[in-house]
Amino acid sequence: MQSVGETEPLVPPTKSPGSGAPSVVGLAKALGQNALATFPPEAFEEDVMTRRFFGRRRIILNRPAAIQHILIDNPGNYRRTTPTMRMLLPLLGRGLLLSDGEDWKHQRRTVAPAFAPRTVPIIARHVAQASRALIGKLATQGERPVDLRAEMQFLALDIAGRAMFSLAMDRHGAEMRELITLYAERLGRPSLLDFLLPAVLPSPRDFARRRFRRQWMGLIGQIIEERREIAPEAASGDLFDLLAAEAPPDRLVEQVATMITAGHETTAVALFWAFYLLAITPGVQERIAKEAATLNFGPDGAAEVLPNLMFTRAVVQETLRLYPPAFTLVRQARCADDAGGVAIPAGGIVFISPWVLHRHRRLWPEPERFDPARFLPGAPTPDRFAYLPFGIGPRVCIGAQFALTEATLVLAAMVQTFHIERASSEPVVPIAIVTTQPDHPPLFRLRARRT
């Protein structure tokens, strides 16, 4: 397989605890600062790693057969952990992502029609409209440094609001982004007590999370009321109509919170990392520019150009391999189990980490190398349990095609218009809190391409 453009190794400068077992307190501290640093070097070589963590077995699984068993064959035996629920519940509520059992099945059935393949042209139109507005704004700024992390957050939020709920998010976008950022930087970080205390006992940080939850869900409730005022002919058939027809008012707020938050944050961070990679691999960027040069990214043509963006989509997929927004899946076994030959004790904590899987040396050739050719036609197909940017099995991300469509169109339209460069050479370190984020928002320069 030939590499495309400049494909320098991109090993993230995360600081690992090393091969020796760290102290429990040290591991908990690392989880609160950057969860990526808790994966020891051996995790990228071995198919199973086991350590003790607060009296329970902590098992990092990279064995495809074990992952298949847990996520597809026997998912009912594995639940989300108490720390996970503490950190995500205030932001998402018990919407589709955090619901379980029959409640989850009902929500999934309700939401599924809004993400069916037939909706791709509608999604593409919304993406094209929002992208055109952003590109027009950026074009007026000349070559002044741009924070593409922030721009992608607002863009993805606008697309999620318009596509799923027929809402323009300009009125509330800044407040929503401020709250989400505040939560990720402070309350979304686990503390030692988050791991030590049982679910029935709140940690000191939980009281602040409850205050956040009231403010956040209050804002979502306000947005819902504004959505109800939209004339039916202007919004008929969107995701809100499906949810409102099925959910009681209190659950509706949580479902909308899940869809807006999960529907934009992961795509925004994936787009940021894609621009970061393109800025340091100009040969890859130029190939996207060539692919996109003659295509029409207007609202009427966006859906039709998607099949012509094969290389751009491969860049998105390779970005999701190196920088998966959902960096790990953590589950706790309800009962003892045998997962592909791996003994899982009752209460054992299982880590299935896309961050580790996607960089595993036994599963990928030169895993630290940015090489979109991995995902072009004719390339060897990766093991289906070695590439999990959207999960797999019954709980695979329902918005996967939405996200891929959005990221592919935005990336191509931006590169068709601009040369994208870093404004400084300061290293960018990935950190994992709620998603895989940059440690700081680096600035970029956008130079208009000649037409």
C-alpha positions as CSV (number, residue, x, y, z in Angstrom):
1,M,0.0,0.0,0.0
2,Q,1.4,3.4,-1.0
3,S,1.4,6.2,1.5
4,V,-0.1,9.5,0.2
5,G,1.7,12.8,0.6
6,E,3.6,13.6,3.7
7,T,2.9,10.8,6.2
8,E,5.3,11.5,9.1
9,P,4.7,9.5,12.3
10,L,2.3,11.3,14.5
11,V,2.8,9.7,17.9
12,P,1.0,11.9,20.4
13,P,3.2,13.3,23.2
14,T,1.0,11.9,25.9
15,K,2.8,10.9,29.0
16,S,2.1,7.3,29.9
17,P,2.4,5.9,33.5
18,G,5.0,3.4,32.1
19,S,5.2,-0.3,32.4
20,G,5.3,-0.4,36.1
21,A,1.9,-0.4,37.9
22,P,1.1,3.1,39.0
23,S,-0.5,3.8,42.4
24,V,-4.3,3.9,42.5
25,V,-4.2,7.5,43.5
26,G,-1.8,8.3,40.6
27,L,-4.0,6.5,38.1
28,A,-7.1,8.3,39.3
29,K,-5.3,11.6,39.1
30,A,-4.2,10.8,35.5
31,L,-7.7,10.0,34.6
32,G,-8.8,13.5,35.7
33,Q,-6.0,15.2,33.8
34,N,-5.8,13.2,30.6
35,A,-7.2,9.7,30.3
36,L,-4.9,8.9,27.3
37,A,-1.9,8.9,29.7
38,T,-3.3,6.0,31.7
39,F,-2.7,3.5,28.8
40,P,0.7,2.0,29.3
41,P,3.0,1.2,26.4
42,E,2.2,-2.5,26.6
43,A,-1.4,-1.8,25.9
44,F,-0.5,-1.0,22.3
45,E,1.3,-4.4,21.9
46,E,-0.8,-6.9,24.0
47,D,-4.3,-8.2,23.3
48,V,-5.2,-8.3,27.0
49,M,-3.9,-6.3,29.9
50,T,-5.1,-6.6,33.5
51,R,-4.5,-4.4,36.5
52,R,-6.2,-3.8,39.9
53,F,-8.1,-0.5,40.3
54,F,-9.9,0.2,43.6
55,G,-10.3,-3.5,44.3
56,R,-11.6,-4.4,40.9
57,R,-9.9,-5.9,37.9
58,R,-9.3,-3.3,35.1
59,I,-9.1,-5.1,31.8
60,I,-7.9,-3.4,28.6
61,L,-9.1,-5.5,25.7
62,N,-7.7,-5.5,22.2
63,R,-8.6,-9.0,21.2
64,P,-11.2,-8.9,18.4
65,A,-13.0,-12.0,19.6
66,A,-13.4,-10.6,23.1
67,I,-14.6,-7.3,21.8
68,Q,-17.2,-9.1,19.6
69,H,-18.4,-11.0,22.6
70,I,-18.9,-8.0,24.8
71,L,-20.4,-5.6,22.3
72,I,-22.4,-7.9,20.1
73,D,-22.8,-11.4,21.6
74,N,-23.5,-10.6,25.2
75,P,-23.9,-6.8,25.6
76,G,-26.7,-7.2,28.2
77,N,-24.1,-8.4,30.7
78,Y,-22.1,-5.1,30.6
79,R,-23.3,-1.8,32.0
80,R,-21.8,1.6,32.2
81,T,-19.8,2.3,35.3
82,T,-20.7,4.6,38.2
83,P,-18.0,7.2,37.3
84,T,-19.1,7.3,33.7
85,M,-22.7,8.0,34.7
86,R,-21.6,10.6,37.2
87,M,-19.7,12.5,34.5
88,L,-22.1,12.1,31.5
89,L,-25.5,12.2,33.1
90,P,-25.5,16.0,33.9
91,L,-24.7,16.8,30.3
92,L,-26.8,14.2,28.4
93,G,-29.5,13.0,30.8
94,R,-31.0,9.6,30.2
95,G,-31.4,10.1,26.5
96,L,-30.4,7.5,23.9
97,L,-26.7,7.4,24.8
98,L,-27.2,6.6,28.5
99,S,-30.5,4.9,28.6
100,D,-30.7,1.1,29.0
101,G,-33.0,-1.9,28.6
102,E,-36.5,-1.4,27.2
103,D,-36.2,2.4,27.5
104,W,-33.2,2.4,25.2
105,K,-34.9,0.1,22.7
106,H,-37.9,2.4,22.6
107,Q,-35.8,5.5,22.1
108,R,-33.7,3.8,19.4
109,R,-36.8,2.8,17.5
110,T,-38.2,6.3,17.8
111,V,-35.0,8.1,16.6
112,A,-34.0,5.6,13.9
113,P,-36.2,7.0,11.0
114,A,-34.5,10.4,11.3
115,F,-31.1,8.9,10.5
116,A,-32.2,6.5,7.7
117,P,-30.2,6.6,4.4
118,R,-33.0,8.4,2.7
119,T,-32.3,11.5,4.9
120,V,-28.7,12.0,3.6
121,P,-29.8,14.5,0.9
122,I,-31.6,16.5,3.6
123,I,-28.5,16.4,5.8
124,A,-26.3,17.4,2.9
125,R,-28.4,20.4,2.1
126,H,-28.1,21.7,5.7
127,V,-24.4,21.0,5.8
128,A,-23.9,22.9,2.5
129,Q,-25.9,25.9,3.7
130,A,-24.0,26.2,7.0
131,S,-20.7,25.6,5.3
132,R,-21.3,28.3,2.7
133,A,-22.1,30.8,5.4
134,L,-19.0,30.0,7.4
135,I,-16.7,30.0,4.3
136,G,-18.1,33.4,3.3
137,K,-17.4,34.8,6.8
138,L,-13.8,33.4,6.9
139,A,-13.1,34.7,3.4
140,T,-13.6,38.3,4.7
141,Q,-11.0,37.9,7.4
142,G,-8.1,37.6,5.0
143,E,-5.1,35.7,6.5
144,R,-5.7,36.7,10.1
145,P,-5.2,33.6,12.4
146,V,-8.4,31.6,12.9
147,D,-9.4,29.3,15.8
148,L,-10.8,26.4,13.7
149,R,-11.6,24.5,16.9
150,A,-14.2,27.1,17.9
151,E,-15.4,27.6,14.3
152,M,-16.0,23.9,13.9
153,Q,-17.9,23.8,17.2
154,F,-20.3,26.5,16.1
155,L,-20.6,25.1,12.6
156,A,-21.4,21.6,13.9
157,L,-23.9,23.0,16.4
158,D,-25.6,25.0,13.7
159,I,-25.9,21.9,11.5
160,A,-27.2,19.7,14.3
161,G,-29.8,22.3,15.3
162,R,-31.0,22.9,11.7
163,A,-30.9,19.3,10.5
164,M,-32.4,17.6,13.6
165,F,-34.7,20.3,15.1
166,S,-35.2,23.0,12.4
167,L,-33.6,25.5,14.7
168,A,-31.1,28.3,13.9
169,M,-28.6,28.1,16.8
170,D,-27.2,31.6,16.4
171,R,-29.3,32.9,19.4
172,H,-28.2,30.2,21.9
173,G,-25.0,28.9,20.3
174,A,-22.5,31.0,22.3
175,E,-24.2,30.1,25.6
176,M,-24.4,26.4,24.8
177,R,-20.7,26.3,23.7
178,E,-19.7,28.2,26.9
179,L,-21.6,25.7,29.1
180,I,-20.3,22.6,27.3
181,T,-16.7,23.9,27.4
182,L,-17.0,24.8,31.1
183,Y,-18.3,21.3,31.8
184,A,-15.6,19.5,29.9
185,E,-12.8,21.6,31.4
186,R,-14.0,21.3,35.0
187,L,-16.9,19.1,36.0
188,G,-16.3,16.5,33.3
189,R,-13.0,15.5,34.9
190,P,-13.3,12.6,37.4
191,S,-12.0,13.1,40.9
192,L,-10.8,10.4,43.2
193,L,-14.1,10.3,45.1
194,D,-16.0,9.7,41.9
195,F,-14.3,6.3,41.8
196,L,-14.5,5.6,45.5
197,L,-18.0,6.5,46.4
198,P,-21.0,4.2,45.6
199,A,-23.6,5.5,43.2
200,V,-26.0,6.4,46.0
201,L,-23.6,8.8,47.6
202,P,-22.8,12.0,45.8
203,S,-19.2,13.3,45.6
204,P,-18.5,16.9,46.3
205,R,-18.2,17.5,42.6
206,D,-21.6,16.0,42.0
207,F,-23.3,19.0,43.7
208,A,-21.7,21.3,41.2
209,R,-22.7,18.9,38.4
210,R,-26.3,19.1,39.7
211,R,-26.2,22.9,39.5
212,F,-24.9,22.6,36.0
213,R,-27.6,20.1,35.0
214,R,-30.3,22.5,36.1
215,Q,-28.9,25.3,34.1
216,W,-28.1,23.2,31.1
217,M,-31.5,21.4,30.9
218,G,-33.2,24.7,31.6
219,L,-31.5,26.1,28.4
220,I,-32.5,23.0,26.4
221,G,-36.1,23.5,27.7
222,Q,-36.1,27.1,26.5
223,I,-34.9,25.9,23.1
224,I,-37.7,23.3,22.9
225,E,-40.2,26.0,23.6
226,E,-38.9,28.1,20.8
227,R,-39.0,25.1,18.5
228,R,-42.7,24.6,19.4
229,E,-43.4,28.0,18.1
230,I,-42.1,27.2,14.6
231,A,-44.9,26.9,12.1
232,P,-45.6,23.2,11.3
233,E,-45.0,23.7,7.5
234,A,-41.5,25.0,8.3
235,A,-40.4,22.1,10.4
236,S,-42.6,19.1,9.7
237,G,-41.0,15.7,9.9
238,D,-37.8,16.5,11.7
239,L,-36.3,14.7,14.7
240,F,-38.1,16.9,17.1
241,D,-41.5,15.8,15.8
242,L,-40.6,12.2,16.3
243,L,-39.3,12.7,19.8
244,A,-42.2,15.0,20.9
245,A,-44.8,12.5,19.7
246,E,-43.3,9.7,22.0
247,A,-41.6,11.3,25.0
248,P,-43.1,12.9,28.1
249,P,-41.9,16.5,28.6
250,D,-39.2,15.7,31.1
251,R,-37.7,13.0,29.0
252,L,-38.0,15.1,25.9
253,V,-35.5,17.6,27.3
254,E,-33.0,14.9,28.0
255,Q,-33.4,13.4,24.6
256,V,-32.9,16.7,22.9
257,A,-29.8,17.4,25.1
258,T,-28.3,14.1,24.0
259,M,-28.9,14.7,20.3
260,I,-27.7,18.2,20.3
261,T,-24.6,17.5,22.4
262,A,-23.5,14.2,20.9
263,G,-24.7,15.3,17.4
264,H,-22.2,18.1,17.2
265,E,-19.3,17.8,19.7
266,T,-17.8,14.6,18.2
267,T,-18.0,15.9,14.7
268,A,-16.6,19.2,15.6
269,V,-13.5,17.7,17.3
270,A,-13.0,15.2,14.4
271,L,-13.1,18.1,11.9
272,F,-10.5,20.0,14.0
273,W,-8.1,17.1,14.0
274,A,-8.7,16.7,10.2
275,F,-7.6,20.3,9.6
276,Y,-4.7,19.9,12.0
277,L,-3.5,16.8,10.0
278,L,-4.0,18.5,6.6
279,A,-2.0,21.6,7.8
280,I,1.0,19.4,8.5
281,T,0.6,17.2,5.4
282,P,0.2,19.6,2.5
283,G,0.4,16.8,-0.1
284,V,-2.7,15.2,1.3
285,Q,-4.4,18.6,1.4
286,E,-3.6,19.2,-2.2
287,R,-5.1,15.9,-3.2
288,I,-8.4,16.9,-1.5
289,A,-8.2,20.2,-3.3
290,K,-7.8,18.5,-6.7
291,E,-10.7,16.1,-5.9
292,A,-13.0,18.9,-4.9
293,A,-11.9,21.6,-7.4
294,T,-14.8,21.3,-9.9
295,L,-17.5,20.1,-7.6
296,N,-20.6,22.0,-6.6
297,F,-21.0,22.3,-2.8
298,G,-24.1,24.4,-2.9
299,P,-27.3,23.2,-1.2
300,D,-28.7,21.7,-4.5
301,G,-25.6,19.8,-5.4
302,A,-24.0,18.6,-2.1
303,A,-25.7,15.2,-1.9
304,E,-24.7,14.4,-5.5
305,V,-21.0,15.1,-5.0
306,L,-20.6,12.7,-2.1
307,P,-19.7,9.7,-4.3
308,N,-17.0,11.8,-5.9
309,L,-15.3,12.5,-2.6
310,M,-13.7,9.1,-2.1
311,F,-10.3,10.4,-1.0
312,T,-11.7,13.1,1.3
313,R,-13.9,10.5,3.0
314,A,-10.7,8.4,3.4
315,V,-9.0,11.3,5.1
316,V,-12.0,11.6,7.5
317,Q,-11.8,7.9,8.3
318,E,-8.1,8.0,8.9
319,T,-8.5,11.1,11.1
320,L,-11.1,9.1,13.1
321,R,-8.6,6.3,13.4
322,L,-5.8,8.5,14.8
323,Y,-8.0,10.8,16.9
324,P,-11.3,9.0,17.7
325,P,-13.5,11.5,19.5
326,A,-14.9,8.7,21.7
327,F,-11.6,7.5,23.0
328,T,-12.8,4.6,25.2
329,L,-15.8,2.4,26.0
330,V,-15.9,1.4,29.7
331,R,-18.2,-1.3,30.9
332,Q,-18.7,-3.2,34.1
333,A,-19.6,-6.9,34.1
334,R,-22.8,-7.7,35.9
335,C,-21.9,-11.5,36.0
336,A,-18.8,-13.5,35.4
337,D,-18.2,-14.2,31.8
338,D,-15.8,-15.7,29.2
339,A,-15.2,-13.2,26.5
340,G,-13.3,-14.8,23.6
341,G,-11.1,-16.7,26.0
342,V,-10.7,-13.8,28.5
343,A,-12.1,-14.5,31.9
344,I,-14.1,-11.5,33.1
345,P,-15.1,-11.6,36.8
346,A,-18.4,-10.2,38.1
347,G,-17.8,-6.5,38.7
348,G,-14.7,-6.4,36.5
349,I,-14.1,-3.2,34.6
350,V,-13.6,-3.6,30.8
351,F,-11.9,-1.0,28.7
352,I,-12.4,-1.2,24.9
353,S,-10.5,1.8,23.7
354,P,-10.6,3.0,20.1
355,W,-7.5,5.2,21.0
356,V,-5.6,2.0,21.8
357,L,-7.2,-0.3,19.2
358,H,-6.6,2.2,16.3
359,R,-2.8,2.5,17.2
360,H,-2.3,-1.2,18.1
361,R,0.9,-2.5,16.6
362,R,-0.5,-6.0,15.9
363,L,-3.7,-4.7,14.3
364,W,-2.3,-1.9,12.1
365,P,0.9,-1.5,10.0
366,E,2.8,1.6,11.1
367,P,-0.1,2.7,13.3
368,E,1.3,6.1,14.2
369,R,1.4,7.1,10.5
370,F,-1.2,9.3,8.9
371,D,-2.1,7.5,5.8
372,P,-5.6,7.9,4.2
373,A,-4.7,5.2,1.7
374,R,-5.7,2.7,4.3
375,F,-9.3,3.5,3.6
376,L,-9.2,3.7,-0.2
377,P,-10.7,0.9,-2.4
378,G,-8.3,-2.0,-2.8
379,A,-6.6,-1.4,0.5
380,P,-6.6,-4.4,3.0
381,T,-9.8,-4.2,5.1
382,P,-9.1,-3.8,8.8
383,D,-10.6,-6.2,11.2
384,R,-14.1,-5.1,12.0
385,F,-13.3,-5.0,15.7
386,A,-10.0,-3.0,15.2
387,Y,-11.7,0.1,13.9
388,L,-14.5,1.4,16.2
389,P,-14.8,5.2,15.8
390,F,-18.6,4.8,16.2
391,G,-18.7,1.7,18.3
392,I,-20.2,-1.5,17.0
393,G,-23.1,-3.8,17.7
394,P,-26.6,-2.9,18.9
395,R,-25.4,0.4,20.4
396,V,-23.4,1.6,17.4
397,C,-23.7,5.3,17.0
398,I,-27.0,6.0,15.2
399,G,-25.6,9.2,13.7
400,A,-22.5,7.7,12.1
401,Q,-23.6,8.4,8.5
402,F,-24.8,11.9,9.5
403,A,-21.3,12.6,11.0
404,L,-19.4,11.1,8.0
405,T,-21.5,13.1,5.5
406,E,-21.0,16.3,7.4
407,A,-17.3,15.9,8.0
408,T,-16.6,14.9,4.3
409,L,-18.6,17.8,2.9
410,V,-17.2,20.4,5.3
411,L,-13.6,19.3,4.7
412,A,-13.9,19.3,0.9
413,A,-15.6,22.6,0.8
414,M,-13.1,24.3,3.1
415,V,-10.1,22.9,1.2
416,Q,-11.7,23.8,-2.2
417,T,-11.6,27.4,-1.0
418,F,-8.6,27.7,1.3
419,H,-5.0,26.6,1.7
420,I,-4.9,25.7,5.4
421,E,-1.7,26.2,7.4
422,R,-0.7,26.3,11.1
423,A,-0.1,29.8,12.4
424,S,2.6,28.6,14.8
425,S,4.7,25.5,15.4
426,E,3.6,25.0,19.0
427,P,3.0,21.3,19.6
428,V,-0.7,20.2,20.0
429,V,-1.2,17.5,22.6
430,P,-4.4,15.4,22.5
431,I,-6.1,15.1,25.9
432,A,-9.1,12.9,26.7
433,I,-11.7,14.2,29.1
434,V,-15.2,13.9,27.6
435,T,-13.8,13.6,24.0
436,T,-10.3,13.6,22.5
437,Q,-9.6,17.3,22.5
438,P,-6.5,19.4,21.8
439,D,-4.8,20.7,24.9
440,H,-5.1,24.3,23.5
441,P,-6.9,25.8,20.5
442,P,-4.1,26.3,18.0
443,L,-4.5,29.0,15.4
444,F,-4.6,28.4,11.6
445,R,-4.1,30.7,8.6
446,L,-6.4,30.4,5.6
447,R,-5.2,31.6,2.3
448,A,-7.7,31.8,-0.6
449,R,-7.0,29.4,-3.5
450,R,-6.9,30.9,-6.9
451,T,-9.8,30.0,-9.1
